[in-house]
Amino acid sequence: DALRHICRIHRVLCHHRGNMMLIGIGGSGRQSLTRLASFIADIEVFTIEITKQYRRIEFHEDLKGLYMRCGVGNKNTVFLLNDGQINNESFLEDVNNILSSGEVPNLFAKEELD
């Protein structure tokens, strides 16, 4: 079963703008299989580090870093986010915007876009 899941994840990761949501019980190996499939596809994995003071501002700073890595650095990257890292509903709004339009409104200030 794990090999089939790795193949599915790898197939999606190799598509242009490929994205997926993995759902399952905790400890079923979603993160491990995603990391392995990413390694096989030679794609970097990006994940956020949650602290007590992690808020939307810090989330946006992490997203800026992700966008700089993908856009400016031209590196294929997997954004790995699990339910334990979502401590604010606004995170889900931003992820929805990324998946639907590819951008987060007002993420970068006008000065930063130059």
N, C-alpha and C positions, 0 to 999 in steps of 0.2 A: 504493500500500500504506500509506504513512504516513497519508494522510487517513482510510482505513478504521480504522486503529489509533486515531487521535485520536477518531473518532466512538465507537468501542467504549469507550475510557477515559472519555470524557465521559458516555456513557450510564450507566456504573457509578457515576461520581462523583455523578450527579444522583439516584441512588436513596438512600433513607433508610438510613443505616449501610452504604452501598455500600463494598466493599473488594475489592481484587484483588491478585494477585501476578503480576508480569510477569517472564517468564523468557526469556532469550536470550543470545546471545554479546555480549561487551563491545563497545561502540561501535555498537550497533545502534539507539540512539536512544530507549531506554525512558524515561530521565529527561527528555530534551528533550520528547518527546511528552506525557509526564505533566504537565510544567510548562505546556506549551501548552494542553492540555485543561483544566487547572486554571484557567488565566487566562481561557479562554473561558467556563467555568462560574462565574467570579468567586469562586473558592475559593482561600484562602491556602495556600501550601506551607510545611511545617515540616520541617526536616531537622536532624540533629545534626552537630556539628563535632567530629571525632575529634582528640584530642591524645595525646601519649605517655602521659600519666597518666590517660587516660579509662577509668574503671572503672564498675562497677555503680552506685556512689553517684552519679556524675555523670550516668549514663544515667537514673536515677530522678529526679534534679533536672530533667533535660530533659523527662521524661514528665510531671512535675508541672506544668511550664510549659505543656505541650501540653494537659493536662486543664484547667488554669485558662483557657487561651485558648478551648477548645471549650465547656467547661461554664459557667464564670462569664461569659466574654465572649460566649458564644453565637455563635461564628464557625465556619463550616464550614471545615475544614482538612484538607489532604492531608498525611499523615505519610509522607514519602519516605525510605526506608531501603534502602541497597544492601548487597551482600554484603561490601564492603570496610569497612563501618562496624561490622560485627559482629565484635568482637575478643574476645567472651566468650560462651560458650554460654548463660549466663543471660539475655542479651538476647533470644534466641529464645524462651525460656520466657515472658518478659514480653510479647513480641509475640503469642505464641499465646494468652495470657490475654486480651489486648486484643481479639483477633479472636473468641475463643469467648464470653467473658462481658462484655466491655466495660470490665473493670477489672483492675488489677494488685493482688494481695493485699499489704496492708501498705505501700502506696505512701505514703499520708499517715498521719502520727501522729494520735492522737486529738485533740491540741490544735489541729492544723491543720484539722480538719474543722468546727470551730465557725465 
